[in-house]
Amino acid sequence: MNEKLPFVTAAKAEEIASRYPTPFHLYNETGIRKTARELNAAFSWNPGYREFFAVKATPNPYLLKILKEEGCGVDCSSETELMLSEACGFQGHEIMFSSNETQESEFARANSLGGIINLDDISLIETLENAVGIPETVCCRYNPGGEFLLHNTIMDHPKDAKYGMTRAQLTEAFRILKQKGVKHFGIHAFLVSNALTDDYYPELARILFETAVELHRDTGAEIAFVNLSGGIGIPYRPEEKPCNIRMIGENVRKAYEAVLIPAGLTNVSIFTELGRYMMGPNGALITRAIHEKNTYKHYIGVDACACNLMRPAMYGAYHHITVLGKENEPANQMVDVVGSLCENNDKFAIDRMLPQIDRGDLLFIHDTGAHGHSMGYNYNGKLRSAEILLKEDGSYQMIRRAETPEDYFATLDFANLSYTT
Ligand SMILES: *Cc1c(COP(=O)(O)O)cnc(C)c1O
């Protein structure tokens, strides 16, 4: 059983909230650095190893800077993410550009930064060539189709995923790219999201290593790296077990030694593009209970809503909730914890057993550090919250201010409105 303890005390959260009103996302610098160091240690057997943090998960310059200090690069999928990464000082092969339905302008931006381009489709060779020509290093995204099985259990259905090239297209793409002058090749695949088993990466690695050996044999391409992409999961639920990253790294090494080394591919770098694993548990949404309602159910209304954390509304995702200061009180009340959107899916928890919640209590909604604030939106005229960094020395800093009504109106043009009466 995973205890799911908050990384902040009630007193500290109140201190922060007295300066920056709730709701806000709070990030834990200590946890971010620890996660990055454990990951880097797990893959330290591979001299070229690099984690390219998936920027979409938590696109905040202060957090990207922490990861940069820990040796990570960035994985971008849009021009704006590339611009953000550039502003944070990432350059050259510290940048992976794993996009899809890509436009020429996006390839041009990625190429101008010297980033590694990861092609989602064989047709994008032409788009890339028209945009900037063909770089010396190119990665191709593979989709093996069918079902992805681990121990005879279906983990996901790659055949239904829009990403990546078929096996035949992959060989064809390598041939074309090689003929157009590519010297260093990579292959990439993302087959399961939020995988909570230690076997996902090693199995994916084995598939990609075998594919790399075939591609090298059939096209003569020099395989410079294998990109295992994202997908390592986190225990959102208390009964779930965290992944053992050391074991994962060790078993990827075993696959490397079993498949790549005997084939003479001894200098292949391992890349990862983790988002959720890096940041998820190192962020929380702090929100205050503002209302209690008793009708056919018992509701606790809070000052955050799905615009601050979309995952429960969108995927029915579970996020654990701790009532700060009541960590040791019995969870003997069944409640729905709800936001104020005019949408009945705006519920952070449904039929959840929690301690007695009083108006003014602070709730710590766990595991919002990835795909949390970044999935925010403005429905119902709701404004996105601030982001606060809790630093290693216990001090805290606002790293993104909350939106104001001026932000909401900034894209509207009232000047050319003519009113008719
Ligand atoms: C979303 C994404 C990631 C990160 O996924 P996580 O589940 O957060 O690890 C990595 N690579 C690509 C291409 C992605 O689209």
The ligand as an SDF file (V2000), in Angstrom:
LIG
                    3D

 15 15  0  0  0  0  0  0  0  0999 V2000
    2.7460   12.8350  -24.2970 C   0  0  0  0  0  0  0  0  0  0  0  0
    4.0260   12.3650  -24.8680 C   0  0  0  0  0  0  0  0  0  0  0  0
    5.0840   12.0040  -24.0210 C   0  0  0  0  0  0  0  0  0  0  0  0
    4.9820   11.9840  -22.5210 C   0  0  0  0  0  0  0  0  0  0  0  0
    4.0530   11.0460  -22.1010 O   0  0  0  0  0  0  0  0  0  0  0  0
    3.9150   10.6710  -20.5430 P   0  0  0  0  0  0  0  0  0  0  0  0
    2.7480    9.7160  -20.5310 O   0  0  0  0  0  0  0  0  0  0  0  0
    3.6280   11.9330  -19.8270 O   0  0  0  0  0  0  0  0  0  0  0  0
    5.1960   10.0380  -20.1240 O   0  0  0  0  0  0  0  0  0  0  0  0
    6.2750   11.6300  -24.6120 C   0  0  0  0  0  0  0  0  0  0  0  0
    6.4250   11.6010  -25.9530 N   0  0  0  0  0  0  0  0  0  0  0  0
    5.4280   11.9460  -26.7970 C   0  0  0  0  0  0  0  0  0  0  0  0
    5.6780   11.9170  -28.2590 C   0  0  0  0  0  0  0  0  0  0  0  0
    4.1960   12.3180  -26.2820 C   0  0  0  0  0  0  0  0  0  0  0  0
    3.2020   12.6370  -27.1140 O   0  0  0  0  0  0  0  0  0  0  0  0
  1  2  1  0
  2  3  1  0
  2 14  2  0
  3  4  1  0
  3 10  2  0
  4  5  1  0
  5  6  1  0
  6  7  2  0
  6  8  1  0
  6  9  1  0
 10 11  1  0
 11 12  2  0
 12 13  1  0
 12 14  1  0
 14 15  1  0
M  END
$$$$
